[in-house]
Amino acid sequence: MTTIAPITADDRAEWDALWRGYLAFYEADLDDATTAATFRRIVDPGSGIRGAIARDDRGAAVGIVHWLTHQGTWTTTDYCYLEDLFVAPGVRGGGVGRALIAHVRAWAEQHGSAKLYWLTAESNTTARGLYDRVASRSGMIHYEIDLD
């Protein structure tokens, strides 16, 4: 059975292993300072970034999720953006990703968010299979300008 709990400072080593797996999946290279800052924000209740860690029935960390809220112009309440979701390769397809999304959805509903949304790579077909079952595609196309 999967259990999900907020990420705490004690989870750093297990979070780091999953975070690095997530970055490798997206072929992203972040410096150690950015990773450290990200973790500090996740465990700081005042930062606005939240995180949860999924554990299997033996207590091993098998997934992470990070999210934040922001104001919007089409609602009087906040939107909830699920920024990062990663499940260890060996347990994919076993319900961990679904449970992490459900965790964020419940949090967003409890906090009055108007919607929960996220992005994924077009090539991420495994995850998209899950996403197509638990959410609706918006029909929007994502654009960005890298300012770094």
Secondary structure as a PSIPRED ss2 file (coil, helix, strand):
# PSIPRED VFORMAT (PSIPRED V4.0)

   1 M C   1.000  0.000  0.000
   2 T C   1.000  0.000  0.000
   3 T E   0.000  0.000  1.000
   4 I E   0.000  0.000  1.000
   5 A E   0.000  0.000  1.000
   6 P E   0.000  0.000  1.000
   7 I C   1.000  0.000  0.000
   8 T C   1.000  0.000  0.000
   9 A H   0.000  1.000  0.000
  10 D H   0.000  1.000  0.000
  11 D H   0.000  1.000  0.000
  12 R H   0.000  1.000  0.000
  13 A H   0.000  1.000  0.000
  14 E H   0.000  1.000  0.000
  15 W H   0.000  1.000  0.000
  16 D H   0.000  1.000  0.000
  17 A H   0.000  1.000  0.000
  18 L H   0.000  1.000  0.000
  19 W H   0.000  1.000  0.000
  20 R H   0.000  1.000  0.000
  21 G H   0.000  1.000  0.000
  22 Y H   0.000  1.000  0.000
  23 L H   0.000  1.000  0.000
  24 A H   0.000  1.000  0.000
  25 F H   0.000  1.000  0.000
  26 Y C   1.000  0.000  0.000
  27 E C   1.000  0.000  0.000
  28 A C   1.000  0.000  0.000
  29 D C   1.000  0.000  0.000
  30 L C   1.000  0.000  0.000
  31 D C   1.000  0.000  0.000
  32 D H   0.000  1.000  0.000
  33 A H   0.000  1.000  0.000
  34 T H   0.000  1.000  0.000
  35 T H   0.000  1.000  0.000
  36 A H   0.000  1.000  0.000
  37 A H   0.000  1.000  0.000
  38 T H   0.000  1.000  0.000
  39 F H   0.000  1.000  0.000
  40 R H   0.000  1.000  0.000
  41 R H   0.000  1.000  0.000
  42 I H   0.000  1.000  0.000
  43 V H   0.000  1.000  0.000
  44 D C   1.000  0.000  0.000
  45 P C   1.000  0.000  0.000
  46 G C   1.000  0.000  0.000
  47 S C   1.000  0.000  0.000
  48 G C   1.000  0.000  0.000
  49 I E   0.000  0.000  1.000
  50 R E   0.000  0.000  1.000
  51 G E   0.000  0.000  1.000
  52 A E   0.000  0.000  1.000
  53 I E   0.000  0.000  1.000
  54 A E   0.000  0.000  1.000
  55 R E   0.000  0.000  1.000
  56 D C   1.000  0.000  0.000
  57 D C   1.000  0.000  0.000
  58 R C   1.000  0.000  0.000
  59 G C   1.000  0.000  0.000
  60 A C   1.000  0.000  0.000
  61 A E   0.000  0.000  1.000
  62 V E   0.000  0.000  1.000
  63 G E   0.000  0.000  1.000
  64 I E   0.000  0.000  1.000
  65 V E   0.000  0.000  1.000
  66 H E   0.000  0.000  1.000
  67 W E   0.000  0.000  1.000
  68 L E   0.000  0.000  1.000
  69 T E   0.000  0.000  1.000
  70 H E   0.000  0.000  1.000
  71 Q E   0.000  0.000  1.000
  72 G C   1.000  0.000  0.000
  73 T C   1.000  0.000  0.000
  74 W C   1.000  0.000  0.000
  75 T C   1.000  0.000  0.000
  76 T C   1.000  0.000  0.000
  77 T C   1.000  0.000  0.000
  78 D E   0.000  0.000  1.000
  79 Y E   0.000  0.000  1.000
  80 C E   0.000  0.000  1.000
  81 Y E   0.000  0.000  1.000
  82 L E   0.000  0.000  1.000
  83 E E   0.000  0.000  1.000
  84 D E   0.000  0.000  1.000
  85 L E   0.000  0.000  1.000
  86 F E   0.000  0.000  1.000
  87 V E   0.000  0.000  1.000
  88 A C   1.000  0.000  0.000
  89 P H   0.000  1.000  0.000
  90 G H   0.000  1.000  0.000
  91 V H   0.000  1.000  0.000
  92 R C   1.000  0.000  0.000
  93 G C   1.000  0.000  0.000
  94 G C   1.000  0.000  0.000
  95 G C   1.000  0.000  0.000
  96 V H   0.000  1.000  0.000
  97 G H   0.000  1.000  0.000
  98 R H   0.000  1.000  0.000
  99 A H   0.000  1.000  0.000
 100 L H   0.000  1.000  0.000
 101 I H   0.000  1.000  0.000
 102 A H   0.000  1.000  0.000
 103 H H   0.000  1.000  0.000
 104 V H   0.000  1.000  0.000
 105 R H   0.000  1.000  0.000
 106 A H   0.000  1.000  0.000
 107 W H   0.000  1.000  0.000
 108 A H   0.000  1.000  0.000
 109 E H   0.000  1.000  0.000
 110 Q H   0.000  1.000  0.000
 111 H C   1.000  0.000  0.000
 112 G C   1.000  0.000  0.000
 113 S C   1.000  0.000  0.000
 114 A C   1.000  0.000  0.000
 115 K E   0.000  0.000  1.000
 116 L E   0.000  0.000  1.000
 117 Y E   0.000  0.000  1.000
 118 W C   1.000  0.000  0.000
 119 L C   1.000  0.000  0.000
 120 T C   1.000  0.000  0.000
 121 A C   1.000  0.000  0.000
 122 E C   1.000  0.000  0.000
 123 S C   1.000  0.000  0.000
 124 N C   1.000  0.000  0.000
 125 T H   0.000  1.000  0.000
 126 T H   0.000  1.000  0.000
 127 A H   0.000  1.000  0.000
 128 R H   0.000  1.000  0.000
 129 G H   0.000  1.000  0.000
 130 L H   0.000  1.000  0.000
 131 Y H   0.000  1.000  0.000
 132 D H   0.000  1.000  0.000
 133 R H   0.000  1.000  0.000
 134 V H   0.000  1.000  0.000
 135 A C   1.000  0.000  0.000
 136 S C   1.000  0.000  0.000
 137 R C   1.000  0.000  0.000
 138 S C   1.000  0.000  0.000
 139 G C   1.000  0.000  0.000
 140 M C   1.000  0.000  0.000
 141 I C   1.000  0.000  0.000
 142 H C   1.000  0.000  0.000
 143 Y C   1.000  0.000  0.000
 144 E C   1.000  0.000  0.000
 145 I C   1.000  0.000  0.000
 146 D C   1.000  0.000  0.000
 147 L C   1.000  0.000  0.000
 148 D C   1.000  0.000  0.000
